[in-house]
Amino acid sequence: MHLRHAIPVLSLALLSACDPEPATSDAFVVQDAGAADTSILVLDDARDAFVLPDDASVDAFAIDTMSDAPSTPGTSVSMTYATQTGTFDRAFMGYVRTGGAITGLYFEFSRGADDVCPSATSPTPQQVITIDGFSHGMPAAQTTGIMARFFDFEGLFRTEIAPDAPTMSRVEVTAIDTTAGTAEGNVSFTFERGSATGSFCATHCDSLDAM
């Protein structure tokens, strides 16, 4: 969960496919993680909402997932896992700031949920991939230091409650516009039982920010 480095913002033209920044929730409390190069971000209520007890089953939670909400334009991350396939079509991001500067990005790619910023009370997605550790506030590619986690609340791909972590992760941000609150790029993940790859156009959410 390390996310560090510096910003200036580029490429308004590349971001035309993204939606404007949606309304955000004030239900989140961001905790200070300390110095830029050594900090570990503390998950707030929104991110902790994805961490369910290890000894519980998916069915025991009777999770109310949504599958008919609009997707985020420009986002299509295809997953093949075990014998199943599916597409993550919503992308959201939070800024990691150091001394007021955006020094990293946090991402959530989801399937079957609202197309508004995640909050502690928003519907649970069918599946979600969370990404900590992208340590740039400007276009860049990164393959090390990324902490990605795959949660399947629906139980389509896997029945385990604990998230699966990929053995290889690559995140590339090709354009970012902090005025519009959008970022474009592509991702690739390799899991022991599958893979996910595709492009995204992420919308900034205040609820996902961290200091």
Buried (B, 14 or more C-beta within 10 A) or exposed (E): BBBBBBBEBBBEEBBEEBBEBBEBBEEBEBEEBEEBEEBEBBBBEBBEBBBBEEEEEBEEEEBEBBEEBEBBBBBBBEBBBEEEEBBBBBBBBBBBBBEEBBBBBBBBBBBBBBBBBBBEEBBBBBBBBBBBBBBBBBBBEBEEBBBBBBBBBBBBBBEEBEBBEBEEBBBBBBBBBBEBBBBBBBBBBEBEEBBBBBBBBBBBBBBBBBB
